[in-house]
Amino acid sequence: MVPRADSTLLSTLPARALLGRLLAVRASLIAGWAVGIVWLHWGIGIPMPLAPMGAVLVLMALFALATAWRLRQELPATQLEFLAHLLADLTAFAVLVFFSGGVTNPFVTLMLVPVVIAAISLRPRWVWLLAAVAGTYYALLLFVYRPLAMTDPVAATAMHLGGMWFNFLASAGLIAFFVTRMHAALRARDQELADLRERQLRDERIVALGTQAALAAHELATPLATIQTTAHELATEFANDPDIGADCRLLERQAQACKSILTQLAARAQDGAPAAQPLDAWLAALVERWQVLRPDARITLHLPADSRAFRPPDGLEQAILNVLNNAADAAPEPVELRALAEADALVLEIGDRGPGFSPEQRARAGRVLFSGKPGRGWGIGLALTHATLERLGGTLTLTEREGGGTRVRIRLPWRLPV
C-alpha cells in the first residue's frame, strides 16, 4: 500500500510547484497594475491615488520576494499556507480596485483568478471560503470605492469597453497558464505514483521470494553437505579416469560453490560486514566465482588496475552475477565485462550478443517480473538487481549493443547510502 501523506499537506503538488506558479501569476499582476497606473496617470491624464496604490504594489512585491525566498527552503506546503497566499493576493487586488473605480473598473473580474487557482489546488471547503471572500469584496466594491476622475462619459465608456476586452485576454491567459502548468505537473505526479506502486509491488514480491529463499537455504544445508562429501569421494576415486574424472571434479567445485553461497547468506543474516579489499582483486574474485558456477560460459574481461580499498555492499555481488548469468544465457558468444573506476562511481558494463530486448521490454526490465527466456527463467534476476541498485543509490540501464545484443550499464556511487 502507498502510504497516505499527512492530511495537512497539499494533496496535489509540492510547495515548489504550487507556490512557484502562484508567484509567476503574482508577478504578472504586479507588472500589469504598475503599467496601467502609469498609463492612466501620465499617459491620458486621469489622476490616480499614487501613494496608496504604490504602497500596495510595494507590499505585493515584497511578498513576492518573500515567497521566492520561501521556495528555496526545503519545507512542505500546507493547505492553510497556500490559502493564505491566495487570500493575500485577493485582498491586495481588491484594495487596488477600490482606489481605481470599484466595480466600474473593467478588471474587477480578475478577482476570480485566485478562486480558479484554489479550485484546482485546494480542498473544497477552502475553495468555498475563498469564493465567499471574493464575493464579499465584490459586494463591498459595489458601494464603497473611489471613482476615477473622468469628465467625458463617451471616453469613459470607450475605455471601459477596451478595458473589458483586455481584461478578458488577461484572465484567459492567466487561467490557461496556471491550469495547463498544473495539469502537466499533475500528470507527472500521477506517473511518479504509478512508478512507485509498480516498484512497491515488485519489492513485495521480492520480499516474499526472499523469505522463501531463506527457508529453502536452511533446508538445503544438510543435503548439500551430503552432496559435497559424495562429490569429493567420487573426485578422489576417479581422479585418474579420463572419462568421468573431470566431471567429478566439476561436481565437487559446484558443490563447494553452493556451500560458499549458503555460508555467505548465513553471515549476512548475522549482520556480518564484508571486509574491505582491493577493487581489482574483488572484481577478479567475483569473475572467478562466476566461472566456477558457469563453467560452460566464456567471458572477456577489461578490468581496471585499481587497488583502492573497496567494501562491496550487501547484495551487490549477487546483482552482478544475475546480470552475468542473463548475458551468458542470451547467446553462446563470450560475455564482455568492462569495469571503469570513475571519480565518483564504479561503472560496470556487461554486454552479450543475444537477441536483445524490445523497446517495451527495456522500459519494463527490472521494474516488473518477466522473463525474456521463456521456459528458462523466473524473470526475477533483473528485478532483484534493479531493486538492489536502487537501494544502494545506483542505476541500471539497458541499451542496444553495436553489432547486436544488449549492453547493461551498472553505475554505483563510491559513497553508498548507509
C-alpha positions, 0 to 999 in steps of 0.5 A: 500500500502507498502510504497516505501523506499527512492530511495537512499537506497539499494533496496535489503538488509540492510547495515548489510547484504550487507556490512557484506558479502562484508567484509567476501569476503574482508577478504578472499582476504586479507588472500589469497594475504598475503599467496601467497606473502609469498609463492612466496617470501620465499617459491620458491624464486621469489622476490616480491615488499614487501613494496608496496604490504604490504602497500596495504594489510595494507590499505585493512585491515584497511578498513576492520576494518573500515567497521566492525566498520561501521556495528555496527552503526545503519545507512542505506546503500546507493547505492553510499556507497556500490559502493564505497566499491566495487570500493575500493576493485577493485582498491586495487586488481588491484594495487596488480596485477600490482606489481605481473605480470599484466595480466600474473598473473593467478588471474587477473580474480578475478577482476570480483568478485566485478562486480558479487557482484554489479550485484546482489546488485546494480542498473544497471547503477552502475553495468555498471560503475563498469564493465567499471572500471574493464575493464579499469584496465584490459586494463591498466594491459595489458601494464603497470605492473611489471613482476615477476622475473622468469628465467625458462619459463617451471616453469613459465608456470607450475605455471601459469597453477596451478595458473589458476586452483586455481584461478578458485576454488577461484572465484567459491567459492567466487561467490557461497558464496556471491550469495547463502548468498544473495539469502537466505537473499533475500528470507527472505526479500521477506517473511518479505514483504509478512508478512507485506502486509498480516498484512497491509491488515488485519489492513485495514480491521480492520480499516474499521470494526472499523469505522463501529463499531463506527457508529453502537455504536452511533446508538445503544445508544438510543435503548439500553437505551430503552432496559435497562429501559424495562429490569429493569421494567420487573426485578422489576415486576417479581422479585418474579416469579420463572419462568421468574424472573431470566431471567429478571434479566439476561436481565437487567445485559446484558443490563447494560453490553452493556451500560458499553461497549458503555460508555467505547468506548465513553471515549476512543474516548475522549482520556480518560486514564484508571486509574491505579489499582491493577493487581489482582483486574483488572484481577478479574474485567475483569473475572467478566465482562466476566461472566456477558456477558457469563453467560452460560460459566464456567471458572477456574481461577489461578490468581496471588496475585499481587497488583502492580499498573497496567494501562491496555492499550487501547484495551487490555481488549477487546483482552482478552475477544475475546480470552475468548469468542473463548475458551468458544465457542470451547467446553462446558468444563470450560475455564482455565485462568492462569495469571503469573506476570513475571519480565518483562511481564504479561503472560496470558494463556487461554486454552479450550478443543475444537477441536483445530486448524490445523497446517495451521490454527495456522500459519494463526490465527490472521494474516488473517480473518477466522473463525474456527466456521463456521456459528458462527463467523466473524473470526475477534476476533483473528485478532483484538487481534493479531493486538492489541498485536502487537501494544502494543509490545506483542505476541500471540501464539497458541499451542496444549493443553495436553489432547486436545484443544488449549492453547493461550499464551498472553505475554505483556511487563510491559513497553508498547510502548507509 
